[in-house]
């Protein structure tokens, strides 16, 4: 399975290109996050994770939907060709 991962305003030190394709078997959101840490190392772990979950201040979208709005949240299964965007939380009015 191939999942496209993009970062906008986030992961600037650990994934400076801002994009990658991660390959693996039967990804969930959580296992994809772990695959990113495995591939990019401790710098990615620091920028991306906090106690095994996405770091506060970051948002993860799967095909445009916030992972926290999905019923299975971090256990949501991913499919071939899914697009994951990791970005900083933006608020304003």
N, CA, C and O atoms as CSV, one atom per row, in Angstrom:
chain,resi,resn,atom,element,x,y,z
A,1,UNK,N,N,0.844,-1.167,0.000
A,1,UNK,CA,C,0.000,0.000,0.000
A,1,UNK,C,C,0.896,1.239,0.000
A,1,UNK,O,O,1.938,1.269,0.655
A,2,UNK,N,N,0.472,2.255,-0.743
A,2,UNK,CA,C,1.199,3.516,-0.798
A,2,UNK,C,C,0.284,4.639,-0.325
A,2,UNK,O,O,-0.845,4.778,-0.794
A,3,UNK,N,N,0.793,5.443,0.616
A,3,UNK,CA,C,0.044,6.572,1.166
A,3,UNK,C,C,0.883,7.825,0.963
A,3,UNK,O,O,2.062,7.859,1.314
A,4,UNK,N,N,0.269,8.846,0.398
A,4,UNK,CA,C,0.952,10.120,0.164
A,4,UNK,C,C,0.850,10.963,1.431
A,4,UNK,O,O,-0.247,11.190,1.941
A,5,UNK,N,N,1.989,11.427,1.939
A,5,UNK,CA,C,2.029,12.255,3.144
A,5,UNK,C,C,2.596,13.621,2.765
A,5,UNK,O,O,3.657,13.713,2.148
A,6,UNK,N,N,1.885,14.669,3.135
A,6,UNK,CA,C,2.342,16.038,2.911
A,6,UNK,C,C,2.332,16.780,4.234
A,6,UNK,O,O,1.524,16.487,5.116
A,7,UNK,N,N,3.231,17.740,4.368
A,7,UNK,CA,C,3.281,18.573,5.562
A,7,UNK,C,C,3.252,20.037,5.124
A,7,UNK,O,O,4.020,20.450,4.255
A,8,UNK,N,N,2.369,20.803,5.728
A,8,UNK,CA,C,2.257,22.226,5.421
A,8,UNK,C,C,2.477,23.006,6.711
A,8,UNK,O,O,1.641,22.972,7.614
A,9,UNK,N,N,3.597,23.706,6.794
A,9,UNK,CA,C,3.896,24.487,7.986
A,9,UNK,C,C,4.300,23.643,9.177
A,9,UNK,O,O,4.457,24.162,10.282
A,10,UNK,N,N,4.469,22.361,8.968
A,10,UNK,CA,C,4.825,21.433,10.045
A,10,UNK,C,C,5.941,20.525,9.547
A,10,UNK,O,O,6.151,20.395,8.341
A,11,UNK,N,N,6.646,19.908,10.465
A,11,UNK,CA,C,7.703,18.930,10.159
A,11,UNK,C,C,8.806,19.527,9.286
A,11,UNK,O,O,9.438,18.819,8.502
A,12,UNK,N,N,9.033,20.829,9.427
A,12,UNK,CA,C,9.989,21.506,8.553
A,12,UNK,C,C,11.430,21.045,8.775
A,12,UNK,O,O,12.251,21.140,7.863
A,13,UNK,N,N,11.745,20.554,9.961
A,13,UNK,CA,C,13.101,20.062,10.217
A,13,UNK,C,C,13.259,18.597,9.844
A,13,UNK,O,O,14.291,18.204,9.300
A,14,UNK,N,N,12.257,17.793,10.129
A,14,UNK,CA,C,12.384,16.356,9.921
A,14,UNK,C,C,12.019,15.919,8.508
A,14,UNK,O,O,12.539,14.907,8.037
A,15,UNK,N,N,11.156,16.634,7.823
A,15,UNK,CA,C,10.762,16.298,6.456
A,15,UNK,C,C,10.772,17.580,5.626
A,15,UNK,O,O,9.716,18.073,5.229
A,16,UNK,N,N,11.974,18.124,5.360
A,16,UNK,CA,C,12.071,19.440,4.728
A,16,UNK,C,C,11.436,19.525,3.344
A,16,UNK,O,O,11.036,20.611,2.926
A,17,UNK,N,N,11.332,18.419,2.629
A,17,UNK,CA,C,10.697,18.456,1.309
A,17,UNK,C,C,9.191,18.671,1.425
A,17,UNK,O,O,8.543,19.112,0.475
A,18,UNK,N,N,8.638,18.354,2.606
A,18,UNK,CA,C,7.218,18.551,2.832
A,18,UNK,C,C,6.333,17.485,2.235
A,18,UNK,O,O,5.108,17.597,2.287
A,19,UNK,N,N,6.932,16.444,1.663
A,19,UNK,CA,C,6.110,15.377,1.091
A,19,UNK,C,C,6.890,14.086,0.968
A,19,UNK,O,O,8.114,14.083,0.844
A,20,UNK,N,N,6.150,12.988,1.006
A,20,UNK,CA,C,6.756,11.669,0.860
A,20,UNK,C,C,5.649,10.677,0.550
A,20,UNK,O,O,4.469,10.951,0.769
A,21,UNK,N,N,6.039,9.543,0.048
A,21,UNK,CA,C,5.127,8.424,-0.127
A,21,UNK,C,C,5.622,7.317,0.775
A,21,UNK,O,O,6.768,6.881,0.664
A,22,UNK,N,N,4.762,6.864,1.664
A,22,UNK,CA,C,5.126,5.826,2.623
A,22,UNK,C,C,4.467,4.526,2.169
A,22,UNK,O,O,3.269,4.482,1.886
A,23,UNK,N,N,5.266,3.487,2.107
A,23,UNK,CA,C,4.760,2.185,1.685
A,23,UNK,C,C,4.752,1.224,2.862
A,23,UNK,O,O,5.666,1.226,3.686
A,24,UNK,N,N,3.710,0.403,2.933
A,24,UNK,CA,C,3.612,-0.582,3.996
A,24,UNK,C,C,2.361,-1.420,3.825
A,24,UNK,O,O,1.669,-1.327,2.811
A,25,UNK,N,N,2.083,-2.222,4.807
A,25,UNK,CA,C,0.926,-3.115,4.783
A,25,UNK,C,C,-0.097,-2.680,5.833
A,25,UNK,O,O,0.265,-2.376,6.970
A,26,UNK,N,N,-1.345,-2.652,5.456
A,26,UNK,CA,C,-2.453,-2.448,6.396
A,26,UNK,C,C,-2.214,-1.304,7.380
A,26,UNK,O,O,-2.270,-1.505,8.593
A,27,UNK,N,N,-1.949,-0.107,6.862
A,27,UNK,CA,C,-1.736,1.049,7.717
A,27,UNK,C,C,-3.021,1.482,8.403
A,27,UNK,O,O,-4.101,1.453,7.813
A,28,UNK,N,N,-2.884,1.884,9.661
A,28,UNK,CA,C,-3.865,2.721,10.340
A,28,UNK,C,C,-3.180,4.078,10.470
A,28,UNK,O,O,-1.994,4.202,10.162
A,29,UNK,N,N,-3.905,5.090,10.918
A,29,UNK,CA,C,-3.270,6.390,11.136
A,29,UNK,C,C,-2.108,6.235,12.118
A,29,UNK,O,O,-1.021,6.761,11.881
A,30,UNK,N,N,-2.333,5.518,13.215
A,30,UNK,CA,C,-1.293,5.336,14.239
A,30,UNK,C,C,-0.061,4.635,13.650
A,30,UNK,O,O,1.066,5.064,13.899
A,31,UNK,N,N,-0.260,3.580,12.885
A,31,UNK,CA,C,0.904,2.873,12.339
A,31,UNK,C,C,1.609,3.700,11.275
A,31,UNK,O,O,2.815,3.546,11.086
A,32,UNK,N,N,0.888,4.575,10.573
A,32,UNK,CA,C,1.532,5.485,9.633
A,32,UNK,C,C,2.422,6.477,10.383
A,32,UNK,O,O,3.549,6.740,9.962
A,33,UNK,N,N,1.920,7.027,11.490
A,33,UNK,CA,C,2.733,7.932,12.303
A,33,UNK,C,C,3.998,7.229,12.784
A,33,UNK,O,O,5.084,7.810,12.765
A,34,UNK,N,N,3.855,5.992,13.211
A,34,UNK,CA,C,5.015,5.216,13.666
A,34,UNK,C,C,5.983,4.946,12.515
A,34,UNK,O,O,7.197,4.958,12.716
A,35,UNK,N,N,5.461,4.704,11.311
A,35,UNK,CA,C,6.314,4.488,10.137
A,35,UNK,C,C,7.102,5.752,9.796
A,35,UNK,O,O,8.262,5.669,9.392
A,36,UNK,N,N,6.481,6.914,9.956
A,36,UNK,CA,C,7.189,8.179,9.715
A,36,UNK,C,C,8.337,8.352,10.706
A,36,UNK,O,O,9.434,8.758,10.322
A,37,UNK,N,N,8.088,8.046,11.970
A,37,UNK,CA,C,9.132,8.153,12.997
A,37,UNK,C,C,10.258,7.160,12.700
A,37,UNK,O,O,11.434,7.498,12.835
A,38,UNK,N,N,9.906,5.948,12.299
A,38,UNK,CA,C,10.916,4.948,11.969
A,38,UNK,C,C,11.773,5.421,10.790
A,38,UNK,O,O,12.995,5.276,10.814
A,39,UNK,N,N,11.146,5.978,9.776
A,39,UNK,CA,C,11.868,6.410,8.576
A,39,UNK,C,C,12.752,7.629,8.838
A,39,UNK,O,O,13.892,7.677,8.373
A,40,UNK,N,N,12.234,8.619,9.581
A,40,UNK,CA,C,12.934,9.894,9.733
A,40,UNK,C,C,13.649,10.060,11.075
A,40,UNK,O,O,14.445,10.987,11.228
A,41,UNK,N,N,13.388,9.200,12.031
A,41,UNK,CA,C,14.154,9.212,13.271
A,41,UNK,C,C,13.662,10.159,14.348
A,41,UNK,O,O,12.515,10.606,14.348
A,42,UNK,N,N,14.584,10.450,15.275
A,42,UNK,CA,C,14.229,11.189,16.489
A,42,UNK,C,C,13.747,12.607,16.214
A,42,UNK,O,O,12.909,13.124,16.953
A,43,UNK,N,N,14.252,13.234,15.186
A,43,UNK,CA,C,13.790,14.593,14.868
A,43,UNK,C,C,12.302,14.570,14.515
A,43,UNK,O,O,11.544,15.444,14.937
A,44,UNK,N,N,11.894,13.574,13.744
A,44,UNK,CA,C,10.476,13.427,13.400
A,44,UNK,C,C,9.669,13.133,14.653
A,44,UNK,O,O,8.589,13.694,14.841
A,45,UNK,N,N,10.175,12.265,15.506
A,45,UNK,CA,C,9.464,11.925,16.745
A,45,UNK,C,C,9.199,13.174,17.565
A,45,UNK,O,O,8.106,13.339,18.107
A,46,UNK,N,N,10.177,14.048,17.663
A,46,UNK,CA,C,10.039,15.275,18.444
A,46,UNK,C,C,9.020,16.221,17.825
A,46,UNK,O,O,8.193,16.793,18.535
A,47,UNK,N,N,9.073,16.390,16.511
A,47,UNK,CA,C,8.178,17.333,15.837
A,47,UNK,C,C,6.745,16.812,15.720
A,47,UNK,O,O,5.796,17.596,15.701
A,48,UNK,N,N,6.592,15.495,15.642
A,48,UNK,CA,C,5.309,14.907,15.295
A,48,UNK,C,C,4.528,14.350,16.474
A,48,UNK,O,O,3.308,14.506,16.531
A,49,UNK,N,N,5.198,13.711,17.407
A,49,UNK,CA,C,4.511,12.913,18.413
A,49,UNK,C,C,4.686,13.457,19.832
A,49,UNK,O,O,5.665,14.133,20.148
A,50,UNK,N,N,3.696,13.134,20.675
A,50,UNK,CA,C,3.769,13.391,22.105
A,50,UNK,C,C,3.015,12.259,22.792
A,50,UNK,O,O,1.798,12.146,22.651
A,51,UNK,N,N,3.723,11.437,23.523
A,51,UNK,CA,C,3.143,10.298,24.238
A,51,UNK,C,C,2.340,9.394,23.299
A,51,UNK,O,O,1.244,8.947,23.638
A,52,UNK,N,N,2.902,9.131,22.116
A,52,UNK,CA,C,2.307,8.193,21.174
A,52,UNK,C,C,1.184,8.744,20.312
A,52,UNK,O,O,0.634,8.020,19.483
A,53,UNK,N,N,0.840,9.993,20.489
A,53,UNK,CA,C,-0.219,10.624,19.687
A,53,UNK,C,C,0.348,11.847,18.980
A,53,UNK,O,O,1.461,12.290,19.265
A,54,UNK,N,N,-0.434,12.378,18.060
A,54,UNK,CA,C,-0.040,13.580,17.342
A,54,UNK,C,C,0.181,14.720,18.333
A,54,UNK,O,O,-0.616,14.925,19.249
A,55,UNK,N,N,1.265,15.452,18.140
A,55,UNK,CA,C,1.611,16.552,19.041
A,55,UNK,C,C,0.533,17.640,19.012
A,55,UNK,O,O,-0.036,17.941,17.962
A,56,UNK,N,N,0.266,18.220,20.183
A,56,UNK,CA,C,-0.707,19.307,20.283
A,56,UNK,C,C,-0.294,20.441,19.350
A,56,UNK,O,O,0.889,20.763,19.236
A,57,UNK,N,N,-1.269,21.037,18.692
A,57,UNK,CA,C,-1.000,22.127,17.755
A,57,UNK,C,C,-0.913,21.660,16.315
A,57,UNK,O,O,-0.863,22.478,15.397
A,58,UNK,N,N,-0.893,20.334,16.110
A,58,UNK,CA,C,-0.883,19.783,14.758
A,58,UNK,C,C,-2.254,19.203,14.430
A,58,UNK,O,O,-2.998,18.784,15.317
A,59,UNK,N,N,-2.566,19.188,13.158
A,59,UNK,CA,C,-3.808,18.606,12.662
A,59,UNK,C,C,-3.432,17.605,11.585
A,59,UNK,O,O,-2.548,17.863,10.769
A,60,UNK,N,N,-4.104,16.460,11.584
A,60,UNK,CA,C,-3.868,15.449,10.564
A,60,UNK,C,C,-5.168,15.237,9.798
A,60,UNK,O,O,-6.193,14.883,10.380
A,61,UNK,N,N,-5.114,15.457,8.489
A,61,UNK,CA,C,-6.274,15.288,7.621
A,61,UNK,C,C,-6.055,14.085,6.721
A,61,UNK,O,O,-4.981,13.917,6.142
A,62,UNK,N,N,-7.073,13.254,6.608
A,62,UNK,CA,C,-7.057,12.119,5.685
A,62,UNK,C,C,-8.042,12.446,4.575
A,62,UNK,O,O,-9.248,12.535,4.807
A,63,UNK,N,N,-7.526,12.622,3.380
A,63,UNK,CA,C,-8.380,12.999,2.243
A,63,UNK,C,C,-9.277,14.186,2.606
A,63,UNK,O,O,-10.446,14.239,2.224
A,64,UNK,N,N,-8.703,15.135,3.351
A,64,UNK,CA,C,-9.407,16.364,3.710
A,64,UNK,C,C,-10.231,16.306,4.982
A,64,UNK,O,O,-10.816,17.316,5.373
A,65,UNK,N,N,-10.297,15.155,5.643
A,65,UNK,CA,C,-11.089,15.029,6.877
A,65,UNK,C,C,-10.178,14.916,8.088
A,65,UNK,O,O,-9.222,14.140,8.091
A,66,UNK,N,N,-10.484,15.694,9.110
A,66,UNK,CA,C,-9.702,15.670,10.342
A,66,UNK,C,C,-9.836,14.291,10.998
A,66,UNK,O,O,-10.944,13.797,11.208
A,67,UNK,N,N,-8.698,13.683,11.315
A,67,UNK,CA,C,-8.704,12.346,11.910
A,67,UNK,C,C,-9.526,12.307,13.200
A,67,UNK,O,O,-10.129,11.283,13.520
A,68,UNK,N,N,-9.553,13.411,13.936
A,68,UNK,CA,C,-10.302,13.437,15.196
A,68,UNK,C,C,-11.815,13.451,14.984
A,68,UNK,O,O,-12.571,13.217,15.927
A,69,UNK,N,N,-12.263,13.721,13.760
A,69,UNK,CA,C,-13.698,13.693,13.472
A,69,UNK,C,C,-14.156,12.314,12.995
A,69,UNK,O,O,-15.353,12.094,12.810
A,70,UNK,N,N,-13.232,11.400,12.798
A,70,UNK,CA,C,-13.564,10.060,12.332
A,70,UNK,C,C,-13.842,9.145,13.515
A,70,UNK,O,O,-13.197,9.281,14.555
A,71,UNK,N,N,-14.785,8.215,13.385
A,71,UNK,CA,C,-15.153,7.357,14.524
A,71,UNK,C,C,-13.979,6.604,15.143
A,71,UNK,O,O,-13.896,6.506,16.368
A,72,UNK,N,N,-13.075,6.072,14.329
A,72,UNK,CA,C,-11.967,5.267,14.862
A,72,UNK,C,C,-10.723,6.105,15.170
A,72,UNK,O,O,-9.728,5.572,15.662
A,73,UNK,N,N,-10.768,7.385,14.891
A,73,UNK,CA,C,-9.661,8.309,15.141
A,73,UNK,C,C,-8.317,7.711,14.700
A,73,UNK,O,O,-8.144,7.448,13.510
A,74,UNK,N,N,-7.375,7.492,15.596
A,74,UNK,CA,C,-6.038,7.025,15.237
A,74,UNK,C,C,-6.011,5.571,14.769
A,74,UNK,O,O,-5.016,5.123,14.198
A,75,UNK,N,N,-7.084,4.841,15.004
A,75,UNK,CA,C,-7.160,3.454,14.523
A,75,UNK,C,C,-7.865,3.355,13.171
A,75,UNK,O,O,-8.156,2.257,12.697
A,76,UNK,N,N,-8.137,4.498,12.555
A,76,UNK,CA,C,-8.765,4.520,11.232
A,76,UNK,C,C,-7.854,3.825,10.224
A,76,UNK,O,O,-6.684,4.187,10.097
A,77,UNK,N,N,-8.378,2.832,9.509
A,77,UNK,CA,C,-7.558,2.175,8.494
A,77,UNK,C,C,-7.362,3.086,7.288
A,77,UNK,O,O,-8.269,3.819,6.894
A,78,UNK,N,N,-6.179,3.030,6.716
A,78,UNK,CA,C,-5.885,3.786,5.503
A,78,UNK,C,C,-5.964,2.846,4.311
A,78,UNK,O,O,-5.813,1.632,4.444
A,79,UNK,N,N,-6.206,3.440,3.131
A,79,UNK,CA,C,-6.314,2.656,1.900
A,79,UNK,C,C,-5.299,3.143,0.878
A,79,UNK,O,O,-4.799,4.265,0.949
A,80,UNK,N,N,-5.015,2.279,-0.059
A,80,UNK,CA,C,-4.118,2.616,-1.161
A,80,UNK,C,C,-4.533,3.953,-1.763
A,80,UNK,O,O,-5.700,4.164,-2.092
A,81,UNK,N,N,-3.553,4.860,-1.903
A,81,UNK,CA,C,-3.811,6.145,-2.537
A,81,UNK,C,C,-4.342,7.232,-1.622
A,81,UNK,O,O,-4.528,8.364,-2.068
A,82,UNK,N,N,-4.593,6.924,-0.352
A,82,UNK,CA,C,-5.046,7.969,0.566
A,82,UNK,C,C,-4.006,9.079,0.641
A,82,UNK,O,O,-2.805,8.844,0.508
A,83,UNK,N,N,-4.496,10.287,0.857
A,83,UNK,CA,C,-3.611,11.437,1.020
A,83,UNK,C,C,-3.740,11.961,2.445
A,83,UNK,O,O,-4.836,12.273,2.911
A,84,UNK,N,N,-2.614,12.051,3.120
A,84,UNK,CA,C,-2.559,12.513,4.502
A,84,UNK,C,C,-1.831,13.845,4.526
A,84,UNK,O,O,-0.732,13.971,3.986
A,85,UNK,N,N,-2.440,14.826,5.147
A,85,UNK,CA,C,-1.829,16.143,5.306
A,85,UNK,C,C,-1.645,16.403,6.789
A,85,UNK,O,O,-2.589,16.300,7.572
A,86,UNK,N,N,-0.429,16.741,7.164
A,86,UNK,CA,C,-0.125,17.141,8.536
A,86,UNK,C,C,0.200,18.623,8.485
A,86,UNK,O,O,1.091,19.053,7.752
A,87,UNK,N,N,-0.528,19.393,9.267
A,87,UNK,CA,C,-0.334,20.837,9.232
A,87,UNK,C,C,-0.497,21.401,10.637
A,87,UNK,O,O,-0.909,20.699,11.560
A,88,UNK,N,N,-0.171,22.660,10.780
A,88,UNK,CA,C,-0.351,23.316,12.069
A,88,UNK,C,C,-1.806,23.775,12.189
A,88,UNK,O,O,-2.450,24.107,11.194
A,89,UNK,N,N,-2.306,23.788,13.411
A,89,UNK,CA,C,-3.655,24.246,13.664
A,89,UNK,C,C,-3.691,25.763,13.493
A,89,UNK,O,O,-2.852,26.491,14.024
A,90,UNK,N,N,-4.682,26.209,12.743
A,90,UNK,CA,C,-4.839,27.637,12.499
A,90,UNK,C,C,-6.208,28.052,13.007
A,90,UNK,O,O,-7.210,27.396,12.726
A,91,UNK,N,N,-6.244,29.134,13.747
A,91,UNK,CA,C,-7.527,29.655,14.247
A,91,UNK,C,C,-7.554,31.152,14.020
A,91,UNK,O,O,-6.512,31.804,13.960
A,92,UNK,N,N,-8.692,31.660,13.902
A,92,UNK,CA,C,-8.809,33.103,13.705
A,92,UNK,C,C,-10.247,33.470,13.400
A,92,UNK,O,O,-11.146,32.631,13.439
A,93,UNK,N,N,-10.437,34.706,13.104
A,93,UNK,CA,C,-11.820,35.077,12.833
A,93,UNK,C,C,-11.955,36.381,12.183
A,93,UNK,O,O,-13.070,36.816,11.897
